[in-house]
Amino acid sequence: MFRAILDGLRRTGSSEALRAAIAERHAALTRTAAAMLEGTSHLHHYITSGIPG
């Protein structure tokens, strides 16, 4: 994916494809981080809720 973007950048001199790819990756990482934080929150609540093990 990134190789094609970089090749296009070299050919056209336009950075729009690169900017779009970076924005897409940033959004994906943000979604993943948010999901991990939510999962951690649920796990913490489960562990500290006093449910006998």
N, C-alpha and C positions, 0 to 999 in steps of 0.2 A: 504494500500500500504506500508506504513512505517513499520507496524507491521511485514509483511512478510520479509521485508528487514532486520529488526533487528533480527528476528528469524534465517534467513539465516546467518547473521553475527555471531550469537552465535554458530550455528552448525559448520560452516566451518572455522571461524576465519578470513575469507577474508573480507577486507573492500571495495572491488571493487564495489559491488552492492550498498553499501552506498554512495560511491563516485559518482557513476553514478546517483543515485537518487538526490543527492545534486546538481550536475551539471545540471540535467534536471529542477529541481525546480528553480535554479538560472536563467537559460535561460528563463523560463516562466515568472518569476518576471521581468526580464529585458524587455521582450517584452511588458508586461502589462504597465510598467512604461513609456516606449517609446510611446506607444499608448496614454496614459493619457497626456503626455507632448504635443504630437502633437494635441490632441483634445483641450487642454488648449490654445495652440497657435492659433488655428483656432477661438476659442471663443473670445479670446482677440482681434484678428484682426477684427472680426465681430462687437464687442462692440465698438471698438475705430475707426471704419472706417467712422463714421459720418452718418450712415444710420438712417433716422428719425424713431422713434419708434412709 
